[in-house]
């Protein structure tokens, strides 16, 4: 069965520092992978996604993620964090025959990012 | 602008009452989903629907019911059988095309006392 692990529950970085949020997935085929961001009390916003092609994907708000099949990872990165990036981040993988019979996403439990001034 | 609307933003109910959460989308998406979010638990799938008049149970469907009479609407009823209904509920939609991801509404916070 598909699963997603985000090993870090809470990360604190200084404003201007670089950021890497870890995500490991379990899936038997080529996965569809996503990163979402959620501000407190809000819905989720899609940051970026990967389903084929270049393993380094660019997203909104200056984020990027790299798909590494050998490590079953899809880590999110940002070279310089802004205070407005403080939020919770969720990694997700397409479940089942994604786009087919089921089509929903399996989510990790999230990583809360705090930004120090 | 296209999007997903959930209403109300906050909802309060007494224990033992059924309550219905609204979800409407004008994205022309075929698939719609309901997730429940609890602190530290991530998102858990309650129900999903790939097409009008059809829906499937997700991982935590007990105590919930849904309907999909129109493509745009996917209301969720939290029944009195749900043992711990207080949570943040998120509705999402997607197209059937691969890799498109899901688009989320702003959520409804339900508090049952």
Interface residues (C-beta under 8 A of the other chain):
Chain A: X9 X32 X34 X36 X41 X42 X43 X44 X45 X46 X49 X51 X52 X90 X94 X98 X99 X100 X101 X102 X103 X104 X105 X107 X108 X109 X110
Chain B: X4 X6 X31 X33 X35 X40 X41 X42 X43 X45 X48 X50 X56 X58 X88 X90 X92 X94 X96 X97 X98 X99 X100 X101 X102 X103 X104 X105 X106 X107 X109
